[in-house]
Amino acid sequence: MFVLGGAAGALGFKYVGFVCVVPLAALLLALSIPPLLRDIPRRRASSIS
């Protein structure tokens, strides 16, 4: 899936342009936010002790 996604992104960028990349980047950002929010309290707790 990683290779397929990379190829699709490269082809989309080549033929469509930057507009093709923005929704995919927004999706990846949205998927990364929940784990980030879960890690913030853990990181604060570990830095206190």
For each residue, the residues with C-beta under 8 A, 3 or more apart:
1: 4 5
2: 5 6
3: 6 7
4: 1 7 8
5: 1 2 8 9
6: 2 3 9 10
7: 3 4 10 11
8: 4 5 11 12
9: 5 6 12 13 20 21 24
10: 6 7 13 14
11: 7 8 14 15
12: 8 9 15 16 20 21 24
13: 9 10 16 17 18 20 21
14: 10 11
15: 11 12 20
16: 12 13 19 20
17: 13 20
18: 13 21 22
19: 16 22
20: 9 12 13 15 16 17 23 24
21: 9 12 13 18 24 25
22: 18 19 25 26
23: 20 26 27
24: 9 12 20 21 27 28
25: 21 22 28 29
26: 22 23 29 30
27: 23 24 30 31
28: 24 25 31 32
29: 25 26 32 33
30: 26 27 33
31: 27 28 34
32: 28 29 35 36
33: 29 30 36 37
34: 31 37 38
35: 32 38 39
36: 32 33 39 40
37: 33 34 40
38: 34 35 41 42
39: 35 36 42 43
40: 36 37 43 44
41: 38 44 45
42: 38 39 45 46
43: 39 40 46 47
44: 40 41 47 48
45: 41 42 48 49
46: 42 43 49
47: 43 44
48: 44 45
49: 45 46
